[in-house]
Amino acid sequence: MPKLPWWSQVRIIDVLVMVLMKLGFKSKNRLFQIKTRNCLHPLWARFATSDVAVFNQIFTEQEYSCLKDVETPKLILDCGANVGYSTVWFLNQYPDAKIIAIEPNRANFKLCQKNTEPYQDRVSLVRAAIWPNQSGLTIIKGSDGRDWSWEVRECQNSEQPDFYGISINDLLEKSGFEKIDILKIDIEKSEKVVFSKNLEWLENVKNIVIELHDEECKEIFFKALSAFSYELSRSGELTVCKNLTAKPLDSKHVKAQPSLRRILNPSKVFRLQQQFSLSNN
């Protein structure tokens, strides 16, 4: 009997898990290994979670193949890394790139550590959430209740934070790089907060690939990019903006308008009050 291709094996596993769940088999969070020729090292997934669906999006449907023409990126930020599949895809696609992966959910972060361990000299993991500042944040289950849809919000009243926000600007400053070659964002509606203020880092981003979760997110995102020209495309659920370049100011209004730098840069850059390490937490 001929051996089934790896993508068929993964889909069979997905169906088998659903059947076992219907029969009452308690498989939640048990790990199994996935081997794919697209990766140097095997990946791990949890039964009865959204892990296989995420794997299929990234390795079967190849959602991020839209970025294959990006030449020799040096720094990639993976904001909303989940269990690390997108991070691993980038690590294998761009063997010379340094990647910073940010994930707020503790269980997802733990599996992300396991999946990226073979690449640890090229990847830094941060358990936090991308936010415009260092506000205390709490994590909540998303509307569909699955492991890929954890959301964060600012703490209210006397709530104790699960962690503190970290900004893209802070990550870039700590990275030692001048530019972000690829900024990947899948942060479950938090993009509407991230792209609403403190946008000084945008002029240091070359390419963005983002999942926009509703119309409000789209409106805020494209408004933030209105000062830039870029190549716009789609790949599955992803919006892709390549080759970001600041638009030149209209010479007729130069005197009446502040510079783009002043528009995007607050007079005082927010500094972290609590030290974040880019090593594994």
Helices and strands as residue ranges (DSSP letters): H 6-22, E 31-34, E 43-46, H 51-55, I 56-60, G 63-67, E 75-79, H 85-93, E 98-102, H 106-116, G 117-119, E 123-126, E 129-130, E 136-140, E 151-154, E 163-166, H 168-175, E 182-185, H 191-194, G 200-204, E 208-210, H 215-224, G 225-227, E 228-235, E 238-246, G 251-253, H 260-264
